[in-house]
């Protein structure tokens, strides 16, 4: 008969399961590390924060889609990116990334800036937008595990219905990606 006051469930009863999970994780990480990756998915934290998906066409070229959230709106960005190895004296995992692209989306805000003048509306306004993006970053691919970290700079200009013209030169972000 089970008595909850005297019978304690210890972690030692789960030791075989822990060993099995550890073995599977080691096996999977070795398999993934031995493969060349062609895709990555991750998150970007900065002015334009969101989720990313990158498709590599070859080791030096990729396209990246970014679904981001800014000013209570949603934007979709597509970037064409080039990669160059860098700091090979330190590690083979460092890459300089540069490229360009464009974005489309909308904002939903009651405050807009036009040539350093701020306009306030009593209610939030829906404003479609379209813009162009630049891209420069440094990334590190960890050896043996399918994880990339990076720091990137993505200046953009855009036109919208209520803000007319906007330029951001300070869109710096940290990225974390899973490669597969």
C-alpha angles and dihedrals in degrees: 000000000000117000114185092204097055104028112073122187109224130194090242089077088063096049096109090051091048090051091048093050092046091050092049092049092050091047093048094047091051090049093049093046091054093055129079109241122226102180141037135190126193153124133280122205118196140079087316100041123177149100124306138204121191127192116195115215092185135338091282103039136052143157118226129195119203123193104196142177124219134153092002088303142103129241133184117207128188118196133188106213134192124201131210125179113243138177091024088161088068101035141334090234100076120100135177111220125197136166150115141247147143142257140209130189144097143271128213109203144132095214124067132171124214118181092337093311115120121218123194123199122197091232131034113264128213110232124181115212143189128192152159127247138201123203136204126160150146120229135186123207109203112229114242098011129073097240131116127188125190150167116220142181118211114177115186144182123205144176123217140172099256104020094043096193131017132173126189119187095168104066099132120160146174116232133200119189140179113217124209 
